[in-house]
Amino acid sequence: LQIFTADLPIIVREYQSNVYSPAAYFVAINAADAVQYLVFPTLYSMIVYALAEYSWTFQQYLKFNLLNIIVAFLASSIGYAAACIFGTLSLATTYVPVIIGP
């Protein structure tokens, strides 16, 4: 959320000067961030799954891990959407908890 709102004026300026499209920026930023959205949820899944002593089948662990990875990508997408909708960090951090809270 913080990085995208800071980059938004640069993205708009470069789009208006036909340097690249917003889709290219979106794909590039998601490709760069994909590693952390895969590694950190997997580490979290391993720790929580072991400490909570869920059923010890590999298939159940994969489902749990996949769900955590999907949640990480979803949280990132909500941040991108909020940055686009509100435009500034102060507005986004004020209204996003109100919208996703209930």
RODO-2510 file (C-alpha; in nm, 4 decimals, decimal comma):
residues 102
     n   res          X          Y          Z
     1     l     0,0000     0,0000     0,0000
     2     q     0,2738     0,2443     0,0947
     3     i     0,4949     0,1689    -0,2034
     4     f     0,2134     0,1733    -0,4568
     5     t     0,0737     0,5080    -0,3390
     6     a     0,4243     0,6545    -0,3554
     7     d     0,4773     0,5139    -0,7066
     8     l     0,1355     0,6179    -0,8381
     9     p     0,2428     0,9631    -0,9709
    10     i     0,5408     0,8023    -1,1460
    11     i     0,3192     0,5358    -1,3018
    12     v     0,0724     0,7962    -1,4294
    13     r     0,3500     1,0169    -1,5681
    14     e     0,5191     0,7273    -1,7487
    15     y     0,1856     0,6025    -1,8836
    16     q     0,1015     0,9478    -2,0197
    17     s     0,4406     0,9680    -2,1917
    18     n     0,3829     0,6191    -2,3435
    19     v     0,6800     0,4564    -2,1712
    20     y     0,4812     0,1533    -2,0575
    21     s     0,1269     0,0505    -1,9757
    22     p    -0,0222     0,0039    -1,6282
    23     a    -0,0592    -0,3668    -1,7078
    24     a     0,3166    -0,3964    -1,7629
    25     y     0,3836    -0,2256    -1,4301
    26     f     0,1329    -0,4500    -1,2536
    27     v     0,2838    -0,7683    -1,3969
    28     a     0,6379    -0,6523    -1,3157
    29     i     0,5595    -0,5578    -0,9557
    30     n     0,3701    -0,8825    -0,8969
    31     a     0,6540    -1,0878    -1,0463
    32     a     0,9046    -0,9111    -0,8230
    33     d     0,6896    -0,9579    -0,5121
    34     a     0,5830    -1,3150    -0,5890
    35     v     0,8852    -1,4603    -0,4119
    36     q     0,7929    -1,3054    -0,0793
    37     y     0,4275    -1,4001    -0,1254
    38     l     0,5339    -1,7614    -0,1696
    39     v     0,8208    -1,7933     0,0810
    40     f     0,6802    -1,6142     0,3861
    41     p     0,3393    -1,7869     0,3882
    42     t     0,5141    -2,1212     0,3422
    43     l     0,7390    -2,0570     0,6425
    44     y     0,4377    -1,9432     0,8419
    45     s     0,2459    -2,2539     0,7367
    46     m     0,5248    -2,4869     0,8446
    47     i     0,5529    -2,3275     1,1883
    48     v     0,1802    -2,3009     1,2585
    49     y     0,1030    -2,6457     1,1186
    50     a     0,3672    -2,8069     1,3386
    51     l     0,2769    -2,6153     1,6549
    52     a    -0,0986    -2,6602     1,6178
    53     e    -0,0544    -3,0338     1,5557
    54     y    -0,3034    -3,0537     1,2721
    55     s    -0,3498    -3,3866     1,0952
    56     w    -0,0126    -3,4975     0,9731
    57     t    -0,0957    -3,5767     0,6123
    58     f     0,0957    -3,4086     0,3343
    59     q    -0,2234    -3,3373     0,1408
    60     q    -0,3746    -3,1486     0,4358
    61     y    -0,0544    -2,9478     0,4761
    62     l    -0,0564    -2,8538     0,1070
    63     k    -0,4158    -2,7315     0,1350
    64     f    -0,3250    -2,5254     0,4420
    65     n    -0,0165    -2,3835     0,2708
    66     l    -0,2057    -2,3021    -0,0496
    67     l    -0,4724    -2,1209     0,1490
    68     n    -0,2076    -1,9067     0,3209
    69     i    -0,0447    -1,8223    -0,0115
    70     i    -0,3820    -1,7226    -0,1588
    71     v    -0,4506    -1,5001     0,1432
    72     a    -0,1117    -1,3289     0,0956
    73     f    -0,1873    -1,2542    -0,2702
    74     l    -0,5384    -1,1386    -0,1779
    75     a    -0,4047    -0,8973     0,0845
    76     s    -0,1639    -0,7572    -0,1719
    77     s    -0,4469    -0,7119    -0,4220
    78     i    -0,6596    -0,5297    -0,1661
    79     g    -0,3653    -0,2979    -0,1035
    80     y    -0,3263    -0,2269    -0,4755
    81     a    -0,6988    -0,1609    -0,5119
    82     a    -0,7041     0,0712    -0,2108
    83     a    -0,4044     0,2629    -0,3415
    84     c    -0,5749     0,3101    -0,6786
    85     i    -0,9109     0,4060    -0,5311
    86     f    -0,7938     0,6474    -0,2616
    87     g    -0,4719     0,7759    -0,4197
    88     t    -0,3011     0,8829    -0,0974
    89     l    -0,1634     0,6769     0,1868
    90     s    -0,3478     0,8692     0,4578
    91     l    -0,6893     0,8153     0,2992
    92     a    -0,6204     0,4498     0,2235
    93     t    -0,5026     0,3671     0,5761
    94     t    -0,8057     0,5472     0,7169
    95     y    -1,0769     0,3817     0,5096
    96     v    -0,9454     0,0332     0,4273
    97     p    -0,9902    -0,1031     0,7834
    98     v    -1,3442     0,0339     0,7858
    99     i    -1,4245    -0,1368     0,4557
   100     i    -1,2674    -0,4776     0,5209
   101     g    -1,3393    -0,4883     0,8944
   102     p    -1,7061    -0,5862     0,8960
***
